[in-house]
Amino acid sequence: MTERRIGIIINGATGRMGTTQHMANLLAIAADGGMVLGGGDRLVPDLLLVGRDADRLKALSAINGDLRWTTRLDEALSGPDIIFMDCSATGGRPARVRKAIAAGKHIHIEKPTAPTVEEAMELARAAQSAGLKHGVIQDKLFLPGFAKLLFVKNAGFFGRILSIRIDAGSWIFDGRTQACQRPSWNYKRAEGGGIALDMMAHWRYMIDRLASPVTAVCALMATAIPERADEQGRPYAVDVEDTSHALLQLQGGAVGVITNSWAMRLRRDDTMVVQIDGTLGSAVAGRFRCFTQAAVNTPEAFFGAAQPGGMDLAEQWQEVPDTLPTANPFRQCWEAFLRHVAEDAPYVPTLVEGAKAVQLADLAYRSVADGRWMAVPELHL
C-alpha cells in the first residue's frame, strides 16, 4: 500500500464555502490517512489555497498546518496540482474555469456553474474535449434526510409517483437590525445573485433524481425586500428576486411544485422540506429526518381532521431509521469525485448536470418574462 498525494486548488478558500465545506472536508480525508482506493493505495489531498486577501490566507494556512497558499490564480494554475475547485462568487466563474481547463486541470466546481446555459455547456464541452474529468457539487442528496428519501424512492416504495413538493427558505435579515446571513452578492444581478439562479441548481438535480426529469416549467418571482445593507453596513438596492415559485411538469406525468423564499418565516420542521406522493405511499423529508406513510396505513383525514383536535396528522407517519452513511455531504461529494479522477469510477454530476441546473433557472426567468410555460429540452455534449 502506497500513499498517493493529489494536488487540489481551492479558489475562494477564505469564503464560507471554501473554508467550512471544501477545505475542512478535504483536510478531514487527509487526517484519516487519505481515501482507500480499490488497489489498497491511499489518496491524500494536498491543498493549495487561493484568494484575494493575503493576510486572511496566511492566517487560514497557519491554523490548518501551514497549507500552501497564493493570491495569484495564474500562478496556482501553472503548478502541478491537478484538480481545480472554484467556490468564489458566481459572476466570474466561467472565465476562471476556462483558464483552469486551458491549464489541463480536472474541474470540480460549485453551483451554479455559469450565469447562462450557453456558458455552462461551453464549459462542459471544453472540459470534455480536453479529456478532463469534470463535475459540479450536488451536496443536498447526501444530507441524511434526503439520502433516505432517495433510498425510499429507489426501493420502489412510492409506486407511480404523482407529485413532488419542495418548500424551502427562511427569513434573511436585511443587514440593518441584524446581520444578513447571506453575502450581499447574492442580491446583486451583476455578481450572479438571485434565488432562482442559486437554488434551482439544487432543485433540478433533486427533482430529476428523487422523482422524474423535468420537462416543462412555469414560474412566478418577486423581490420582497427591495433594499438591504451590505457587510459594511452600506445600503444597496436589491435588483434580483428573493422569492421564487415554480410549477413543473415531469416525465411520466407527475407534477412538481417549488416554493422558495428568503423572506419566509417558518413553522415547519426544517428550512427545506420535500414531500413525494405516490400511489403506494408518501414520504416527507427535511435535511436530517425522513417519514413515510404507506397506502395501507393511510388514515381517513378528510373528515377525521375536519374538527380541532380531531386527528394528529403527524402521528400517522413512520420515521425511516438511520441505516445509511452519515459522513458530511461535501466530503461524500469529494470522495466520489476523487475516486472518479483516480480510478475512473462512474460519476453522475458532471458539468452537463451543472448546465441542466442553470437551464431550469434560465427557463424559469423566461417564463416570468413571457408569462407562459417553457419546455425543458435535453442537453447533450
Beta strands, then each sheet from edge to edge (+ up, - down):
strand 1: 3-11
strand 2: 35-36
strand 3: 42-50
strand 4: 68-70
strand 5: 83-86
strand 6: 106-109
strand 7: 134-136
strand 8: 161-169
strand 9: 214-222
strand 10: 227-229
strand 11: 235-237
strand 12: 243-250
strand 13: 255-261
strand 14: 272-278
strand 15: 281-285
strand 16: 290-294
strand 17: 318-319
strand 18: 374-375
sheet 1: 2+ 3- 1- 5- 6- 7-
sheet 2: 2+ 3- 4-
sheet 3: 17+ 16- 15+ 14- 8+ 13+ 12- 9+ 18-
sheet 4: 10+ 11-
end
